[in-house]
Amino acid sequence: MKVEIWSDVMCPFCYIGKRKFEKALAQFEHKDKVIVEWKSFQLNPNLVTDPTKNTLEHLAQSKGWTMDYTKQTTEHVSNIAKEQDLDFNFEKAVVANSFDAHRLLHLAKKHNLQNECKEQLLKAYFIDGKNTADHEVLSNIGINTGLNETEITETLKSNLYANEVNEDIYHAQQVGVKGVPFFVLGNKYAISGAQEPETFLGALNKTFLETNEQQLAAGF
């Protein structure tokens, strides 16, 4: 059973949602039969990478918020993240376009290392304060994930997997994705947002049961 997850590297609730989904998956009786596929999505495709500016400054300027309100808002999100044992650091987070990070994820998908790569990218952005648009940073993440260094370099120096990223984004528009994270289970059910583990677990059970029933009815 496939679970497709549209997500962006710079989306805090995507990291929170990942943790909640993982908790549900750990409780799912048939978790060994679940294939998770991370799909590309960009919250701000036109964002220009600026390592001199942190996320707090960017949010305040782009949203027209005061810095006090920006800090209150991000502190609220950080507190939600702490409930999932995640220690966000918005003051260190670098304003970075995520397109190349998504290309790296597609390379990781080729080698069945997508989930590991996704985890490292989210950690690099939200916890370690690394520039996830920088090719050296992405290369190190890829190597730590278990990808081949030469293949990583060839990917980042070229336009490899750009079409795949754009196809994911187009598919999201067709499915009706308005925000991320967005989960599609077995091409049957959709869940939007970082829902509670119980919600994910219920959807996993329902989807698996109905998929099995359909396969039995079809004689598989």
CYANA upper distance limits for C-alpha pairs under 8 A (distance plus 0.5 A):
  1 MET  CA     33 LYS  CA      6.57
  1 MET  CA     34 VAL  CA      5.38
  1 MET  CA     35 ILE  CA      6.57
  1 MET  CA    185 LEU  CA      8.07
  1 MET  CA    186 GLY  CA      6.11
  1 MET  CA    208 PHE  CA      7.48
  2 LYS  CA     34 VAL  CA      6.27
  2 LYS  CA     35 ILE  CA      5.19
  2 LYS  CA     36 VAL  CA      6.43
  2 LYS  CA     37 GLU  CA      7.73
  2 LYS  CA    185 LEU  CA      6.75
  2 LYS  CA    186 GLY  CA      5.65
  2 LYS  CA    187 ASN  CA      8.28
  3 VAL  CA     34 VAL  CA      7.51
  3 VAL  CA     35 ILE  CA      6.59
  3 VAL  CA     36 VAL  CA      5.35
  3 VAL  CA     37 GLU  CA      6.66
  3 VAL  CA    183 PHE  CA      7.29
  3 VAL  CA    184 VAL  CA      6.20
  3 VAL  CA    185 LEU  CA      5.07
  3 VAL  CA    186 GLY  CA      6.52
  4 GLU  CA     36 VAL  CA      6.50
  4 GLU  CA     37 GLU  CA      5.31
  4 GLU  CA     38 TRP  CA      6.46
  4 GLU  CA     39 LYS  CA      7.07
  4 GLU  CA    183 PHE  CA      6.21
  4 GLU  CA    184 VAL  CA      5.63
  4 GLU  CA    185 LEU  CA      7.03
  5 ILE  CA     36 VAL  CA      7.94
  5 ILE  CA     37 GLU  CA      6.71
  5 ILE  CA     38 TRP  CA      5.43
  5 ILE  CA     39 LYS  CA      6.08
  5 ILE  CA    181 PRO  CA      7.15
  5 ILE  CA    182 PHE  CA      6.07
  5 ILE  CA    183 PHE  CA      5.06
  5 ILE  CA    184 VAL  CA      6.99
  6 TRP  CA     38 TRP  CA      6.58
  6 TRP  CA     39 LYS  CA      4.98
  6 TRP  CA     40 SER  CA      6.29
  6 TRP  CA     41 PHE  CA      6.39
  6 TRP  CA    172 ALA  CA      7.95
  6 TRP  CA    180 VAL  CA      6.71
  6 TRP  CA    181 PRO  CA      6.15
  6 TRP  CA    182 PHE  CA      5.61
  6 TRP  CA    183 PHE  CA      7.05
  7 SER  CA     11 CYS  CA      7.76
  7 SER  CA     14 CYS  CA      6.37
  7 SER  CA     38 TRP  CA      7.51
  7 SER  CA     39 LYS  CA      6.85
  7 SER  CA     40 SER  CA      6.53
  7 SER  CA     41 PHE  CA      5.91
  7 SER  CA     42 GLN  CA      8.25
  7 SER  CA    180 VAL  CA      5.90
  7 SER  CA    181 PRO  CA      5.44
  7 SER  CA    182 PHE  CA      7.37
  8 ASP  CA     14 CYS  CA      7.31
  8 ASP  CA     40 SER  CA      7.08
  8 ASP  CA     41 PHE  CA      5.77
  8 ASP  CA     42 GLN  CA      6.15
  8 ASP  CA     43 LEU  CA      7.26
  8 ASP  CA     98 SER  CA      7.77
  8 ASP  CA    180 VAL  CA      7.74
  8 ASP  CA    181 PRO  CA      8.22
  9 VAL  CA     14 CYS  CA      8.20
  9 VAL  CA     98 SER  CA      6.82
  9 VAL  CA    101 ALA  CA      7.96
  9 VAL  CA    102 HIS  CA      8.46
  9 VAL  CA    118 LYS  CA      8.26
  9 VAL  CA    121 LEU  CA      6.98
  9 VAL  CA    122 LEU  CA      6.07
  9 VAL  CA    125 TYR  CA      7.73
 10 MET  CA     43 LEU  CA      8.37
 10 MET  CA     96 ALA  CA      8.44
 10 MET  CA     98 SER  CA      7.67
 10 MET  CA    122 LEU  CA      7.84
 10 MET  CA    125 TYR  CA      7.30
 10 MET  CA    126 PHE  CA      8.18
 11 CYS  CA     15 TYR  CA      7.48
 11 CYS  CA     43 LEU  CA      8.11
 11 CYS  CA    180 VAL  CA      8.04
 12 PRO  CA     16 ILE  CA      6.99
 12 PRO  CA     77 VAL  CA      8.10
 12 PRO  CA    126 PHE  CA      7.97
 13 PHE  CA     17 GLY  CA      6.17
 13 PHE  CA    180 VAL  CA      8.10
 13 PHE  CA    181 PRO  CA      7.33
 13 PHE  CA    193 GLY  CA      7.79
 13 PHE  CA    194 ALA  CA      6.47
 14 CYS  CA     18 LYS  CA      6.47
 14 CYS  CA    180 VAL  CA      6.98
 14 CYS  CA    181 PRO  CA      5.44
 14 CYS  CA    193 GLY  CA      8.33
 14 CYS  CA    194 ALA  CA      7.36
 15 TYR  CA     19 ARG  CA      7.00
 15 TYR  CA    122 LEU  CA      7.00
 16 ILE  CA     20 LYS  CA      6.92
 16 ILE  CA     80 ILE  CA      8.35
 16 ILE  CA     81 ALA  CA      6.36
 16 ILE  CA     84 GLN  CA      7.21
 16 ILE  CA     86 LEU  CA      8.35
 16 ILE  CA    194 ALA  CA      6.81
 17 GLY  CA     21 PHE  CA      6.50
 17 GLY  CA    181 PRO  CA      7.23
 17 GLY  CA    193 GLY  CA      7.41
 17 GLY  CA    194 ALA  CA      4.47
 17 GLY  CA    195 GLN  CA      7.16
 18 LYS  CA     22 GLU  CA      6.59
 18 LYS  CA    194 ALA  CA      8.16
 19 ARG  CA     23 LYS  CA      6.80
 19 ARG  CA     84 GLN  CA      6.95
 20 LYS  CA     24 ALA  CA      6.96
 20 LYS  CA     84 GLN  CA      7.90
 20 LYS  CA    194 ALA  CA      7.56
 20 LYS  CA    195 GLN  CA      7.65
 20 LYS  CA    196 GLU  CA      6.62
 20 LYS  CA    197 PRO  CA      5.54
 21 PHE  CA     25 LEU  CA      6.60
 21 PHE  CA    196 GLU  CA      8.37
 21 PHE  CA    197 PRO  CA      6.33
 21 PHE  CA    200 PHE  CA      6.65
 21 PHE  CA    201 LEU  CA      8.49
 22 GLU  CA     26 ALA  CA      6.57
 22 GLU  CA    197 PRO  CA      8.45
 23 LYS  CA     27 GLN  CA      7.20
 23 LYS  CA    197 PRO  CA      6.51
 24 ALA  CA     28 PHE  CA      6.82
 24 ALA  CA    197 PRO  CA      5.23
 24 ALA  CA    198 GLU  CA      7.09
 24 ALA  CA    200 PHE  CA      6.39
 24 ALA  CA    201 LEU  CA      5.41
 25 LEU  CA     31 LYS  CA      6.45
 25 LEU  CA    200 PHE  CA      8.45
 25 LEU  CA    201 LEU  CA      7.30
 26 ALA  CA     31 LYS  CA      7.44
 27 GLN  CA     31 LYS  CA      8.39
 27 GLN  CA    201 LEU  CA      7.91
 28 PHE  CA    201 LEU  CA      6.99
 28 PHE  CA    204 LEU  CA      7.81
 28 PHE  CA    205 ASN  CA      7.88
 30 HIS  CA     34 VAL  CA      7.69
 36 VAL  CA    115 ASN  CA      8.19
 37 GLU  CA    109 LYS  CA      8.39
 37 GLU  CA    114 GLN  CA      8.00
 37 GLU  CA    115 ASN  CA      8.41
 38 TRP  CA    105 LEU  CA      8.42
 38 TRP  CA    114 GLN  CA      7.57
 38 TRP  CA    115 ASN  CA      7.91
 38 TRP  CA    118 LYS  CA      8.39
 39 LYS  CA    165 VAL  CA      8.34
 39 LYS  CA    168 ASP  CA      6.30
 39 LYS  CA    169 ILE  CA      8.44
 40 SER  CA    102 HIS  CA      6.42
 40 SER  CA    165 VAL  CA      6.06
 40 SER  CA    166 ASN  CA      8.31
 40 SER  CA    168 ASP  CA      5.85
 40 SER  CA    169 ILE  CA      6.56
 41 PHE  CA    165 VAL  CA      8.31
 41 PHE  CA    168 ASP  CA      7.49
 41 PHE  CA    169 ILE  CA      5.93
 41 PHE  CA    172 ALA  CA      8.11
 41 PHE  CA    180 VAL  CA      8.25
 42 GLN  CA     98 SER  CA      7.36
 42 GLN  CA     99 PHE  CA      7.90
 42 GLN  CA    169 ILE  CA      8.07
 43 LEU  CA    179 GLY  CA      8.36
 44 ASN  CA     97 ASN  CA      8.15
 45 PRO  CA     97 ASN  CA      7.50
 45 PRO  CA     98 SER  CA      8.25
 45 PRO  CA     99 PHE  CA      8.01
 46 ASN  CA     97 ASN  CA      8.17
 47 LEU  CA     96 ALA  CA      7.71
 47 LEU  CA     97 ASN  CA      5.97
 48 VAL  CA     95 VAL  CA      8.31
 48 VAL  CA     96 ALA  CA      7.30
 48 VAL  CA     97 ASN  CA      6.55
 49 THR  CA     95 VAL  CA      6.07
 49 THR  CA     96 ALA  CA      4.68
 49 THR  CA     97 ASN  CA      5.81
 49 THR  CA    133 ALA  CA      7.50
 50 ASP  CA     94 VAL  CA      7.66
 50 ASP  CA     95 VAL  CA      5.93
 50 ASP  CA     96 ALA  CA      6.87
 51 PRO  CA     94 VAL  CA      6.03
 51 PRO  CA     95 VAL  CA      6.66
 51 PRO  CA     96 ALA  CA      7.82
 51 PRO  CA    131 ASN  CA      7.28
 52 THR  CA     94 VAL  CA      8.28
 53 LYS  CA     57 GLU  CA      6.76
 53 LYS  CA     58 HIS  CA      7.15
 53 LYS  CA     94 VAL  CA      7.04
 53 LYS  CA     95 VAL  CA      6.80
 54 ASN  CA     58 HIS  CA      6.84
 54 ASN  CA     90 PHE  CA      7.82
 54 ASN  CA     91 GLU  CA      6.47
 54 ASN  CA     92 LYS  CA      6.57
 54 ASN  CA     93 ALA  CA      5.98
 54 ASN  CA     94 VAL  CA      5.42
 54 ASN  CA     95 VAL  CA      6.30
 55 THR  CA     59 LEU  CA      6.45
 55 THR  CA     90 PHE  CA      6.40
 55 THR  CA     91 GLU  CA      7.03
 55 THR  CA     92 LYS  CA      8.01
 55 THR  CA     93 ALA  CA      6.01
 55 THR  CA     94 VAL  CA      6.53
 55 THR  CA     95 VAL  CA      6.16
 56 LEU  CA     60 ALA  CA      6.66
 56 LEU  CA     67 MET  CA      7.94
 56 LEU  CA     70 THR  CA      6.94
 56 LEU  CA     71 LYS  CA      7.57
 56 LEU  CA     74 THR  CA      8.46
 56 LEU  CA     90 PHE  CA      6.84
 56 LEU  CA     91 GLU  CA      6.61
 57 GLU  CA     61 GLN  CA      6.70
 57 GLU  CA     67 MET  CA      7.99
 58 HIS  CA     62 SER  CA      6.40
 58 HIS  CA     95 VAL  CA      7.62
 59 LEU  CA     63 LYS  CA      6.14
 59 LEU  CA     64 GLY  CA      8.27
 59 LEU  CA     65 TRP  CA      7.82
 59 LEU  CA     70 THR  CA      7.40
 60 ALA  CA     64 GLY  CA      6.01
 60 ALA  CA     65 TRP  CA      5.05
 60 ALA  CA     66 THR  CA      6.41
 60 ALA  CA     67 MET  CA      6.39
 60 ALA  CA     70 THR  CA      6.45
 61 GLN  CA     65 TRP  CA      7.23
 65 TRP  CA     69 TYR  CA      6.75
 65 TRP  CA     70 THR  CA      6.68
 66 THR  CA     70 THR  CA      6.68
 67 MET  CA     71 LYS  CA      6.61
 68 ASP  CA     72 GLN  CA      6.76
 69 TYR  CA     73 THR  CA      6.61
 70 THR  CA     74 THR  CA      6.67
 71 LYS  CA     75 GLU  CA      6.34
 72 GLN  CA     76 HIS  CA      6.74
 73 THR  CA     77 VAL  CA      7.04
 74 THR  CA     78 SER  CA      6.53
 74 THR  CA     90 PHE  CA      7.58
 75 GLU  CA     79 ASN  CA      6.66
 76 HIS  CA     80 ILE  CA      7.00
 77 VAL  CA     81 ALA  CA      6.75
 78 SER  CA     82 LYS  CA      6.69
 78 SER  CA     87 ASP  CA      7.47
 78 SER  CA     88 PHE  CA      6.08
 78 SER  CA     89 ASN  CA      8.32
 79 ASN  CA     83 GLU  CA      7.22
 80 ILE  CA     84 GLN  CA      7.78
 81 ALA  CA     85 ASP  CA      7.08
 81 ALA  CA     86 LEU  CA      5.60
 81 ALA  CA     87 ASP  CA      7.19
 81 ALA  CA     88 PHE  CA      7.43
 82 LYS  CA     86 LEU  CA      5.37
 82 LYS  CA     87 ASP  CA      6.33
 82 LYS  CA     88 PHE  CA      8.33
 87 ASP  CA    126 PHE  CA      8.49
 87 ASP  CA    127 ILE  CA      6.75
 88 PHE  CA    126 PHE  CA      5.74
 88 PHE  CA    127 ILE  CA      5.59
 89 ASN  CA     93 ALA  CA      6.91
 89 ASN  CA    126 PHE  CA      6.30
 89 ASN  CA    127 ILE  CA      5.86
 89 ASN  CA    128 ASP  CA      8.11
 89 ASN  CA    129 GLY  CA      7.68
 90 PHE  CA    126 PHE  CA      7.10
 90 PHE  CA    129 GLY  CA      8.48
 92 LYS  CA    126 PHE  CA      8.42
 92 LYS  CA    127 ILE  CA      8.38
 92 LYS  CA    128 ASP  CA      7.92
 92 LYS  CA    129 GLY  CA      5.11
 92 LYS  CA    130 LYS  CA      8.44
 93 ALA  CA    125 TYR  CA      6.27
 93 ALA  CA    126 PHE  CA      6.31
 93 ALA  CA    127 ILE  CA      8.00
 93 ALA  CA    128 ASP  CA      8.08
 93 ALA  CA    129 GLY  CA      4.89
 93 ALA  CA    130 LYS  CA      7.30
 93 ALA  CA    131 ASN  CA      8.28
 94 VAL  CA    125 TYR  CA      7.52
 94 VAL  CA    129 GLY  CA      6.54
 94 VAL  CA    130 LYS  CA      6.87
 94 VAL  CA    131 ASN  CA      5.96
 94 VAL  CA    132 THR  CA      8.28
 95 VAL  CA    131 ASN  CA      7.95
 96 ALA  CA    131 ASN  CA      6.73
 96 ALA  CA    132 THR  CA      6.65
 96 ALA  CA    133 ALA  CA      5.91
 97 ASN  CA    132 THR  CA      8.23
 97 ASN  CA    133 ALA  CA      6.38
 98 SER  CA    102 HIS  CA      6.81
 98 SER  CA    132 THR  CA      7.50
 98 SER  CA    133 ALA  CA      6.70
 99 PHE  CA    103 ARG  CA      6.95
 99 PHE  CA    133 ALA  CA      8.24
 99 PHE  CA    165 VAL  CA      8.14
100 ASP  CA    104 LEU  CA      6.77
100 ASP  CA    133 ALA  CA      6.81
100 ASP  CA    156 LEU  CA      7.58
101 ALA  CA    105 LEU  CA      6.85
101 ALA  CA    121 LEU  CA      7.98
101 ALA  CA    132 THR  CA      7.08
101 ALA  CA    133 ALA  CA      7.05
101 ALA  CA    138 LEU  CA      7.36
102 HIS  CA    106 HIS  CA      6.94
102 HIS  CA    165 VAL  CA      6.95
103 ARG  CA    107 LEU  CA      7.02
103 ARG  CA    155 THR  CA      8.26
103 ARG  CA    156 LEU  CA      8.38
103 ARG  CA    160 LEU  CA      7.68
103 ARG  CA    161 TYR  CA      5.76
103 ARG  CA    162 ALA  CA      6.67
103 ARG  CA    164 GLU  CA      8.29
103 ARG  CA    165 VAL  CA      6.93
104 LEU  CA    108 ALA  CA      6.74
104 LEU  CA    138 LEU  CA      7.98
104 LEU  CA    142 GLY  CA      7.81
104 LEU  CA    152 ILE  CA      7.96
104 LEU  CA    155 THR  CA      7.96
104 LEU  CA    156 LEU  CA      8.10
105 LEU  CA    109 LYS  CA      6.61
105 LEU  CA    114 GLN  CA      6.25
105 LEU  CA    117 CYS  CA      6.90
105 LEU  CA    118 LYS  CA      7.28
106 HIS  CA    110 LYS  CA      6.98
106 HIS  CA    114 GLN  CA      7.82
106 HIS  CA    161 TYR  CA      6.88
106 HIS  CA    164 GLU  CA      7.84
106 HIS  CA    165 VAL  CA      8.16
107 LEU  CA    111 HIS  CA      7.48
107 LEU  CA    114 GLN  CA      8.49
107 LEU  CA    152 ILE  CA      8.27
107 LEU  CA    155 THR  CA      8.24
107 LEU  CA    161 TYR  CA      7.84
108 ALA  CA    112 ASN  CA      6.70
108 ALA  CA    113 LEU  CA      5.36
108 ALA  CA    114 GLN  CA      5.19
108 ALA  CA    117 CYS  CA      7.10
108 ALA  CA    142 GLY  CA      8.24
108 ALA  CA    147 LEU  CA      7.44
109 LYS  CA    113 LEU  CA      6.23
109 LYS  CA    114 GLN  CA      5.16
111 HIS  CA    147 LEU  CA      8.12
113 LEU  CA    117 CYS  CA      6.75
113 LEU  CA    145 THR  CA      7.41
113 LEU  CA    146 GLY  CA      8.01
113 LEU  CA    147 LEU  CA      8.46
114 GLN  CA    118 LYS  CA      6.52
115 ASN  CA    119 GLU  CA      6.73
116 GLU  CA    120 GLN  CA      6.93
116 GLU  CA    145 THR  CA      6.51
117 CYS  CA    121 LEU  CA      6.70
117 CYS  CA    141 ILE  CA      7.54
117 CYS  CA    142 GLY  CA      7.23
117 CYS  CA    145 THR  CA      6.06
118 LYS  CA    122 LEU  CA      6.74
119 GLU  CA    123 LYS  CA      6.65
120 GLN  CA    124 ALA  CA      6.46
120 GLN  CA    141 ILE  CA      6.94
120 GLN  CA    145 THR  CA      8.15
121 LEU  CA    125 TYR  CA      6.76
121 LEU  CA    132 THR  CA      7.49
121 LEU  CA    141 ILE  CA      7.56
122 LEU  CA    126 PHE  CA      6.49
122 LEU  CA    127 ILE  CA      8.29
123 LYS  CA    127 ILE  CA      5.64
123 LYS  CA    128 ASP  CA      6.79
124 ALA  CA    128 ASP  CA      5.27
124 ALA  CA    129 GLY  CA      6.53
124 ALA  CA    130 LYS  CA      5.77
124 ALA  CA    131 ASN  CA      8.21
124 ALA  CA    132 THR  CA      7.46
125 TYR  CA    129 GLY  CA      5.83
125 TYR  CA    130 LYS  CA      6.05
125 TYR  CA    131 ASN  CA      7.39
125 TYR  CA    132 THR  CA      6.79
130 LYS  CA    137 VAL  CA      7.72
131 ASN  CA    137 VAL  CA      7.24
132 THR  CA    137 VAL  CA      6.79
132 THR  CA    138 LEU  CA      6.75
133 ALA  CA    137 VAL  CA      8.08
133 ALA  CA    138 LEU  CA      7.60
134 ASP  CA    138 LEU  CA      6.73
135 HIS  CA    139 SER  CA      6.37
135 HIS  CA    156 LEU  CA      7.18
136 GLU  CA    140 ASN  CA      6.73
137 VAL  CA    141 ILE  CA      6.77
138 LEU  CA    142 GLY  CA      6.59
139 SER  CA    143 ILE  CA      6.65
139 SER  CA    149 GLU  CA      7.56
139 SER  CA    152 ILE  CA      6.67
139 SER  CA    153 THR  CA      7.51
140 ASN  CA    144 ASN  CA      6.56
141 ILE  CA    145 THR  CA      6.57
142 GLY  CA    146 GLY  CA      6.93
142 GLY  CA    147 LEU  CA      5.84
142 GLY  CA    148 ASN  CA      8.17
142 GLY  CA    149 GLU  CA      8.00
142 GLY  CA    152 ILE  CA      7.28
143 ILE  CA    147 LEU  CA      5.58
143 ILE  CA    148 ASN  CA      6.92
143 ILE  CA    149 GLU  CA      6.53
143 ILE  CA    152 ILE  CA      8.49
147 LEU  CA    151 GLU  CA      8.03
147 LEU  CA    152 ILE  CA      7.52
148 ASN  CA    152 ILE  CA      6.69
149 GLU  CA    153 THR  CA      6.70
150 THR  CA    154 GLU  CA      6.68
151 GLU  CA    155 THR  CA      6.62
152 ILE  CA    156 LEU  CA      6.70
153 THR  CA    157 LYS  CA      6.47
154 GLU  CA    158 SER  CA      6.65
155 THR  CA    159 ASN  CA      7.31
155 THR  CA    160 LEU  CA      5.80
155 THR  CA    161 TYR  CA      8.18
156 LEU  CA    160 LEU  CA      7.93
161 TYR  CA    165 VAL  CA      6.82
162 ALA  CA    166 ASN  CA      6.76
163 ASN  CA    167 GLU  CA      6.50
164 GLU  CA    168 ASP  CA      6.75
165 VAL  CA    169 ILE  CA      6.91
166 ASN  CA    170 TYR  CA      6.60
167 GLU  CA    171 HIS  CA      6.46
168 ASP  CA    172 ALA  CA      6.66
169 ILE  CA    173 GLN  CA      7.04
170 TYR  CA    174 GLN  CA      6.93
171 HIS  CA    175 VAL  CA      6.65
172 ALA  CA    176 GLY  CA      6.56
172 ALA  CA    177 VAL  CA      5.62
173 GLN  CA    177 VAL  CA      6.27
173 GLN  CA    178 LYS  CA      8.28
177 VAL  CA    182 PHE  CA      7.35
179 GLY  CA    192 SER  CA      8.00
179 GLY  CA    193 GLY  CA      8.13
180 VAL  CA    192 SER  CA      7.39
180 VAL  CA    193 GLY  CA      6.63
181 PRO  CA    192 SER  CA      6.76
181 PRO  CA    193 GLY  CA      5.63
181 PRO  CA    194 ALA  CA      7.06
182 PHE  CA    190 ALA  CA      7.64
182 PHE  CA    191 ILE  CA      6.42
182 PHE  CA    192 SER  CA      5.09
182 PHE  CA    193 GLY  CA      6.53
183 PHE  CA    190 ALA  CA      5.95
183 PHE  CA    191 ILE  CA      5.50
183 PHE  CA    192 SER  CA      6.76
184 VAL  CA    188 LYS  CA      7.46
184 VAL  CA    189 TYR  CA      6.11
184 VAL  CA    190 ALA  CA      4.92
184 VAL  CA    191 ILE  CA      7.00
185 LEU  CA    189 TYR  CA      5.75
185 LEU  CA    190 ALA  CA      6.83
185 LEU  CA    203 ALA  CA      8.17
185 LEU  CA    204 LEU  CA      7.71
185 LEU  CA    207 THR  CA      7.19
186 GLY  CA    207 THR  CA      7.03
186 GLY  CA    208 PHE  CA      8.44
186 GLY  CA    211 THR  CA      8.12
188 LYS  CA    207 THR  CA      7.59
189 TYR  CA    203 ALA  CA      8.04
189 TYR  CA    207 THR  CA      7.81
191 ILE  CA    195 GLN  CA      8.32
191 ILE  CA    200 PHE  CA      8.49
195 GLN  CA    199 THR  CA      6.82
195 GLN  CA    200 PHE  CA      7.55
196 GLU  CA    200 PHE  CA      7.25
197 PRO  CA    201 LEU  CA      6.52
198 GLU  CA    202 GLY  CA      6.58
199 THR  CA    203 ALA  CA      6.79
200 PHE  CA    204 LEU  CA      6.60
201 LEU  CA    205 ASN  CA      6.70
202 GLY  CA    206 LYS  CA      6.64
203 ALA  CA    207 THR  CA      6.43
204 LEU  CA    208 PHE  CA      6.51
205 ASN  CA    209 LEU  CA      6.56
206 LYS  CA    210 GLU  CA      6.68
207 THR  CA    211 THR  CA      6.46
208 PHE  CA    212 ASN  CA      6.62
209 LEU  CA    213 GLU  CA      6.73
210 GLU  CA    214 GLN  CA      6.68
211 THR  CA    215 GLN  CA      6.76
212 ASN  CA    216 LEU  CA      6.65
213 GLU  CA    217 ALA  CA      6.64
214 GLN  CA    218 ALA  CA      6.65
215 GLN  CA    219 GLY  CA      6.72
215 GLN  CA    220 PHE  CA      5.62
216 LEU  CA    220 PHE  CA      6.01
